[in-house]
Amino acid sequence: MRLLVRERLFGIGDDYWIEDADGHKLFLVDGKAMRIRDTFELKDADGRVLVEIRQKLISLRDTMLIERNGEELAKVRKKRLSLLRNHYRVTLVDGTELDVSGKILDREFAVDYDGELLAQISRRRLSVRDTYGVDIVREDADVPLLIAVAVCVIALGDKEHGDD
């Protein structure tokens, strides 16, 4: 499954659409402006909230939480003692861990589970500025979760580098 993310350069909140390869709007990342912490909702095309994403206020390392139906689904944080500067760990509520690594600020990174590629995020083959692709590799993947992971990692990377 190939998705296109079209980020906005300017605007209140961080709202942007995620489209399929044919240009149909599938998901809206609804950034909530004027909040103490980074907060997003991932909505389907009909406006239903699929997952909520928010920055954890009190933690030793910057952490983003992903919730579904009011219950925690995952935590995303920079990996400790990583030789790779852009390496994040996603811990699902069931204990499963996903690894995210690559050039986060360049929108060139991968999401893996136990060495198996789940999603590849890339701007490489796209000529449109501020657009990047999300290629979901596994057919049985939780697409909203993988999109939420990408949103979290990008928000954390941008925050770390002072791009907020």
C-alpha positions as CSV (number, residue, x, y, z in Angstrom):
1,M,0.0,0.0,0.0
2,R,1.5,3.4,-1.0
3,L,0.3,6.5,0.7
4,L,1.3,10.1,0.0
5,V,1.7,12.6,2.9
6,R,1.3,16.3,1.9
7,E,2.6,18.4,4.8
8,R,1.7,22.1,5.1
9,L,4.4,24.6,5.4
10,F,2.2,27.3,7.1
11,G,-1.0,27.2,9.1
12,I,-2.6,27.0,12.5
13,G,-2.2,23.5,13.8
14,D,-0.4,20.9,11.8
15,D,-3.2,19.6,9.6
16,Y,-2.4,17.6,6.5
17,W,-4.0,14.9,4.3
18,I,-2.7,11.5,3.6
19,E,-3.8,10.2,0.1
20,D,-3.6,7.0,-1.7
21,A,-1.6,6.7,-5.0
22,D,-4.6,7.9,-7.0
23,G,-5.0,11.1,-5.0
24,H,-8.0,10.0,-2.9
25,K,-7.9,11.5,0.6
26,L,-7.8,8.6,3.2
27,F,-6.6,10.1,6.4
28,L,-6.4,13.5,8.0
29,V,-3.7,14.3,10.6
30,D,-5.4,16.9,12.7
31,G,-2.8,18.9,14.7
32,K,-4.3,20.6,17.7
33,A,-3.0,24.2,18.0
34,M,-2.6,26.1,21.2
35,R,-1.9,23.1,23.4
36,I,0.8,22.7,26.0
37,R,2.0,19.5,24.4
38,D,2.0,18.2,20.8
39,T,-1.4,16.7,20.2
40,F,-2.7,15.1,17.0
41,E,-5.7,13.1,15.9
42,L,-5.5,10.7,13.0
43,K,-9.0,10.7,11.3
44,D,-10.4,8.8,8.4
45,A,-11.9,10.6,5.4
46,D,-15.3,10.7,7.2
47,G,-13.8,12.5,10.2
48,R,-13.9,9.5,12.6
49,V,-10.9,9.5,15.0
50,L,-8.8,6.4,14.5
51,V,-6.0,7.2,16.9
52,E,-4.9,10.0,19.2
53,I,-1.3,11.1,19.5
54,R,0.0,13.2,22.3
55,Q,3.3,14.1,23.8
56,K,3.8,12.7,27.3
57,L,4.3,15.7,29.6
58,I,6.5,14.2,32.3
59,S,9.2,11.8,31.2
60,L,13.0,11.6,31.2
61,R,13.1,11.4,27.4
62,D,10.7,13.0,25.0
63,T,7.9,10.5,24.5
64,M,4.8,10.4,22.4
65,L,1.8,8.3,23.3
66,I,-0.6,6.7,20.8
67,E,-4.1,5.9,22.0
68,R,-7.0,4.1,20.4
69,N,-10.5,4.5,21.9
70,G,-9.1,6.1,25.0
71,E,-6.6,3.3,25.8
72,E,-2.9,3.4,25.3
73,L,-1.7,1.5,22.2
74,A,2.0,2.5,22.1
75,K,4.8,4.7,23.3
76,V,7.4,6.2,21.0
77,R,10.7,7.5,22.2
78,K,14.3,7.9,21.1
79,K,16.3,4.7,21.7
80,R,18.7,4.9,24.6
81,L,22.4,4.6,24.0
82,S,22.0,4.3,20.2
83,L,25.0,4.7,18.0
84,L,22.6,5.9,15.4
85,R,21.4,9.4,16.1
86,N,18.0,8.8,14.4
87,H,16.9,5.6,16.1
88,Y,13.5,5.3,17.9
89,R,11.8,2.5,19.8
90,V,8.0,1.9,19.7
91,T,6.7,-0.2,22.6
92,L,3.2,-1.5,22.0
93,V,1.0,-2.1,25.0
94,D,1.4,-5.9,24.6
95,G,5.2,-5.6,24.9
96,T,6.0,-5.9,21.2
97,E,8.7,-3.5,20.1
98,L,9.2,-1.8,16.7
99,D,12.4,-0.1,15.7
100,V,12.4,3.1,13.6
101,S,15.7,4.2,12.1
102,G,17.0,6.4,9.3
103,K,17.2,10.1,8.4
104,I,14.1,11.4,10.2
105,L,14.5,15.0,9.2
106,D,14.9,14.0,5.6
107,R,11.8,11.8,5.8
108,E,13.9,8.7,4.9
109,F,13.3,6.0,7.5
110,A,12.0,2.5,8.1
111,V,9.8,0.8,10.7
112,D,10.8,-2.8,11.5
113,Y,9.6,-5.5,13.7
114,D,12.2,-8.1,14.6
115,G,14.2,-7.4,11.5
116,E,11.2,-7.5,9.2
117,L,10.3,-4.3,7.3
118,L,6.7,-3.1,8.0
119,A,6.8,0.4,6.4
120,Q,9.2,2.5,4.5
121,I,8.9,6.3,4.6
122,S,10.7,8.1,1.8
123,R,10.8,11.4,-0.1
124,R,13.3,10.0,-2.7
125,R,11.1,9.4,-5.8
126,L,8.8,12.4,-5.2
127,S,9.3,15.7,-6.9
128,V,6.7,17.6,-5.0
129,R,8.2,19.5,-2.1
130,D,7.0,18.7,1.4
131,T,5.5,15.4,0.2
132,Y,6.7,12.0,1.2
133,G,5.6,8.5,0.6
134,V,4.6,5.8,3.2
135,D,4.9,2.3,1.8
136,I,3.1,-0.2,4.0
137,V,4.8,-3.5,3.2
138,R,2.6,-6.1,5.0
139,E,-1.0,-6.5,4.0
140,D,-2.1,-7.4,7.6
141,A,-0.4,-4.2,9.1
142,D,-2.3,-1.8,11.3
143,V,-2.1,1.1,8.9
144,P,-3.4,3.8,11.3
145,L,-0.8,2.7,13.9
146,L,2.1,2.8,11.4
147,I,1.0,6.3,10.2
148,A,0.8,7.4,13.9
149,V,4.3,6.0,14.5
150,A,5.6,8.1,11.5
151,V,3.9,11.2,12.8
152,C,5.4,10.7,16.3
153,V,8.9,10.1,15.1
154,I,8.8,13.1,12.8
155,A,7.4,15.3,15.6
156,L,10.1,14.1,18.0
157,G,12.8,14.6,15.5
158,D,11.7,18.1,14.5
159,K,11.4,19.0,18.2
160,E,14.9,17.7,19.0
161,H,16.3,19.8,16.1
162,G,14.3,22.9,17.0
163,D,12.0,22.9,14.0
164,D,8.7,23.2,15.9
